[in-house]
Amino acid sequence: MDMDGNSPRRPPRRPEREGSYGYDIESMDGSGAGGPPPWSAHHNGSSEALLRYDDGGADRGSTQQPLLRKRTVNTTSQIAIVGANVCPIESLDYEVVENDLFKQDWRSRKKKQIFQYIVLKWSLVLLIGLLTGFVGFFNNLAVENIAGFKLLLTSDLMLKGRYIRAFFVYGGCNLVLAAAAAAICAYIAPAAAGSGIPEVKAYLNGVDAYSILAPSTLFVKIFGSILGVSAGFVLGKEGPMVHTGACIANLLGQGGSRKYHLTCNWLRYFKNDRDRRDLITCGSAAGVAAAFRAPVGGVLFALEEAASWWRSALLWRTFFTTAVVAVVLRGLIEFCRSGKCGLFGQGGLIMFDLSSTVAVYSTPDLIAIIVLGIIGGIFGGLFNYLLDKILRVYSIINERGAPFKILLTITISIITSMCSYGLPWLAACTPCPVDAVEQCPTVGRSGNYKNFQCPPGHYNGLASLFFNTNDDAIRNLFSNGTSTEFQMSSLFIFFTAIYCLGLVTYGIAVPSGLFIPVILAGATYGRIVGTLLGSISDLDPGLFALLGAASFLGGTMRMTVSVCVILLELTNDLPMLPLVMLVLLISKTIADSFNKGVYDQIVVMKGLPYMEAHAEPYMRHLVAGDVVSGPLITFSGVEKVGNIVHALRLTGHNGFPVLDEPPITETPELVGLVTRSHLLVLLNSKNFMKGRVKTSGSFVLRRFGAFDFAKPGSGKGLKIEDLDFTDEEMDMYVDLHPITNTSPYTVVETMSLAKAAILFRELGLRHLLVVPKTPDRPPIVGILTRHDFMPEHIHSLFPNLNPHKYHSASMAG
């Protein structure tokens, strides 16, 4: 968000205001906003704070409205869009809570248990690879058979001259498949709509949005993707496969689901966000490997695009996962070569072998590549800009309910069917080449040289692109030795149609990926450029199609290393590596001058508070104390039960600082941080004391184990509403020391906000405690959470701050 202002100097420290916090929220009913809370001794009299506490990334009264145009202001937490439904979001606890229970658990663990943990983790990684590979194969098997049957039925009617009936059969099949995909998505799992990559990317960044990795989402992602691709939409199953792999990893990592009675006690080791994050990273890499048959590309995709946090052990696990996927797919495809899989085999998983083409390039070829890169950057930036506008219009329709989502999907399906069936009639019939390697015209199977309405011995070049599955259309564009197969007018028509249909299709209530539309459009204009520059370049038009696809991928998604390796694994054409690298770098550089990558834009539009790897330049002119201040809601080390209960009931805070005060200590000192979930477990045990006396915590260490405080999976955890207390119990005390994280990350209040942001992101934190610089003050100033680093929040505090001016000043300096 742009910020107005002219002063290049650091803004003056804003005055402390009541209710300005940096806390973490799960949900809040606002019932405590009417007056001072019962725990005012620790709250210092601020009642407004009940409406100002926020999540890691929450929106404290911000007017940001992701996607939706009209919305009631939410003063408790930032809101995100999950399948057009508005929901509060929560941050994930990637940090290890080092309390007494955790320390006792690690001290008591034997070598056998540590070995069991390691074996289980590798076993889960193996299962993720196996299941994702089977799901990827099943998706392609189903799509090839369903779409193949539809296309063969239509082709048979056209060969008999029944063109009108053929259109109604073709459009009717597409309509039924599209309506089925939209219905299960709208009614069962709205979060399954779209590619899912932005949600997975945000999750691995530390943002948890409701139901994005639920079992119902996994079910709809698989079958909705099959139905949507089979319906002829200009979308791919590659993005949904990333989401599918992440859902499989999440389901295995949480020990199943309590809601669906799928739990396993032996998986209790992984009931924490940290281990789930590692498994979901492996799942996202496996999804790419299953979609493209590109195992190394999957690892690099997880490293470059998905994961916000990386380490060497994770590299080995993702590599192992994608290797398993590659082995599974290869074995299943070999099985299907004998014809036991129906129509699968002629099409199948994406694989375009261009290794037979000799890539010898000269200086004129490099000029053509530079032109392709510039075109890809411009088209990619325009694509992202138009997609942003279209998604905001679609959100207004989708928020009206499931029937409107289905109606929108049906409308796009009719438009797509009309284009794919009607536009080939504009192309002239071309005589079959004498030296054609394949059968011409193609009858009864997929491939080049579609007959469509042409007489015997002729083919329709535009129908060879439209009247195929998307994978087969890409094969036709990438095919070498076919420089005269497609007329220039056919390529222009196809590019315009695919570019527009790709824009209007993404955003409907169907699992849909952007890889295939982008590759199709890029390969088409790449082939156009190759044909136009044929007089000065010796490269095959199929190679130009590959480079065009790379340029458009770089211009839209802004990925370089992973896209480069994926394309090389797809085409088996290593000599093209320098040219692919060059075109990706040029297109990304050009497009970055216009806007962000498409997935980054969608993350912002959905309202997901994503922490970037770099700090904004204007953050260097602020300090941590500028964006967070007191008073704070804190607990004593030995706290009254009533104070805790009232705090949990009237607020949605997730983390509370714990202080030891006289007479327990001589001066107030910070003990650490205690989380809401741990407090609920401790309160539920009802082991209270009548006096305010610090204990050794032996009861807690005897009564509980570390796994009793583990985070539940998809099932429902403890809520304060589920607990009842008598008046006598409310007047008793409880010792919080055994469950308090005694080693939270802290920064001094004078640390620059930019440095704090980098620290927060790289360590995967949810809370970052801010302590005073001078010793004569309370031991804690406030807490930084994800929200405090969001531009909207900083703008609300400093409306005169101009980040562009600071950026210019810093560049000049």
URBEL-V25066 format. One record per helix or strand of 2 or more residues. SS is the DSSP state (alpha for helix, beta for strand). FROM is the first residue (numbers start at 0). TO is the last residue. Records with the same first field share a line. If there is no record, write none. Layout:
SS = FROM-TO, FROM-TO
This chain:
alpha = 39-42, 47-50, 99-107, 110-158, 162-186, 189-191, 196-204, 214-229, 237-252, 264-269, 272-291, 294-305, 311-335, 362-397, 401-425, 460-465, 469-477, 487-504, 514-531, 540-556, 560-570, 573-591, 597-604, 616-620, 623-626, 640-649, 675-684, 697-702, 705-708, 719-721, 726-729, 736-738, 752-761, 785-788, 790-796, 802-811
beta = 78-81, 84-87, 89-90, 206-207, 255-256, 261-262, 429-430, 457-458, 633-635, 637-639, 654-659, 668-674, 732-734, 745-747, 767-770, 781-783
